[in-house]
């Protein structure tokens, strides 16, 4: 994508829609950590393509695993953030591991459509997805998914509030 924030739409939507199996903060942030490679390459002024190794399914999976392992000790912090955002949050190491890998892969697949230098199946050099749809269509889809993610989040906030109200009512009735 031209800018990493475009990835927040699809990643937020998928993470919210499948939060039973996907750890939302790990999944969404995996879409950011993969671009650390791009940041390093551009900041160091390296001359090779900016989408190198983490923008492949193979090395991207390793990056996702490393991210999940680094994120696991932060799970209580993530839980507090999810409470602030009014999102139900339960996680496990396996859920975080799966989310790290799938989050990076989502980013890589989107970028493989958008950028000609992404070699999804590295070490194989084929570029099977590049330009299957236009850049404008990708950007529009990412924005549509962003709006859809906001709708899912709003529904989650309502559910969270209702459940909290029911728990508070039940707690008061016991007293």
N, C-alpha and C positions, 0 to 999 in steps of 0.2 A: 504494500500500500504506500501511497505517497507519504502518509504520516501514520505512525502507530495508533493514534486514537481511533482511526477508522475500524480497527479490530475490536474495539469495545462493543460495538453493536452486535455482531454475530456471537462474540464470546459471552457477552452478558445475557443475550437471549438463550443461548444453549445452556449456559450454567444455571440460569433460573428455571428453565423448562425441565431440566434433568437433574435438579439439585439433590434428588434422592441418591444419585450415583456419582454426582460431580461436586467437588468442593469448589464453591464459587470463587473465593479469593485466589486460590491456587490456580484455577483454570484461567481466570481473567488475567492475572498477573503473569502467567506463562506466556501470554500473548505479548507481553512487554519485554520480558527477559530475553527472548529470542533476538530482539533488536539491539541488545547490548553489543553483539558482534558488529552490526552496522555502525553503531556509534564509535566503536574502537577503530574500525577500518577508516572511517571518514576523519576522525580526529587525528589519527596518526599519518594521514595522507598517503595511505598505501595505494598502490596502483592496480591491484587486482579487483575483480568484481566485489561489490559490497555485500552481496548475498552469497556467502560461502558455505561453511560447514553446518552451522546450526540451522540453516535454511534447507536442510535435507531431512527426510524421514528418519534416516539412520542416526545421524549425529544429533538431530533434533530430539529424538527419543532420549538419548543420553542427557541432553541439556534439561529435558523435562524431569527426568529422574533426579538429577542433581538439585534442581529447583525444589522438587517435592521434599527431598531430604532436608534441604535448608529451611523450608517453610514449616516442617513438622513441629519444631520447637515453638513456632509462632502461633500455634493453633488456638491458644487461649486469647491471644491478642486479636486474632481474626474473629473469634467468637464475640468479643466485646464490640468490634466494629460492626459485625452483623446485627448485634442487638441495637446498636445506634441506628442502623439502616432498617430495623424492624424486619429482619429476614431470619427465619428459623435456620439454625445452624447446628448440625451434628457432623462430625468427621471421624475419620480413622486414617491410619497410615496408608492402607491400601487405596482408599478413596482419594487421598491426596496424591499418591503416586500415579494413579490412573488420570487424574486431573492435570497433573504436570505434563505428562506425555501428550494427552489429547489436546491440551491447550496450545502447546507448541506446534503440534501437527496442524491444528486449525489455522494458525497463523501462516505456517509454511504453505499449506494448500492455497490459501487466499493469495499469498505473495507469488506463488508459482503461476497463477493465472495473470497476475498484474505485471510481473517483472521477467524479462527474458533471461536474466542471469541466474535464476533459481533452478537448480538441478534437483528436483524433488527426489529422484531415485538414485542419487549419487551413490556409488561411483559411476553408475551408468550416466552418460551425458545427454540422453534424450530430454527434451523439454515438452512433455506430453500435454500440459494444460495451458501453456502460455497463449493468451488471446483467444480462448474459446468463447469469451464474451469481451466486450469492450471495457476499457478502463472506466468510462463514465457509468456503465452498467454496474460494475463492481462497486464503485463509490455509492451509487444510488441504492444498491442492495444493502450495503453496510449501514447506510443511514436509515433504511426501512427497518432493518433488524434492531437498530438503536431505539427507534420509536417503539417497536414491539417489545424490546427489553424493558423500557420504561412502563409500558402497560402491564407486563408480567410483574414487575416490581411493585406497582401500585396495588395489584391484586394480592400480592404477598403481604404487603403492609396491612391491608384490610383483614386478611386471614390471621396475621400475627396479632392484630389488635383485638379481634373477636376472641381468639383463643386466650389471650391474656385476661380479657374481661371475664370470660368463663372461669378461669382459674382463680381470679380474685374473688368472684362471687362464691365459688365453692369453698374457698378458704374462709371467707367471712361467715358462711353458713355453719362451718365446723366450730367456730368460736362461739 
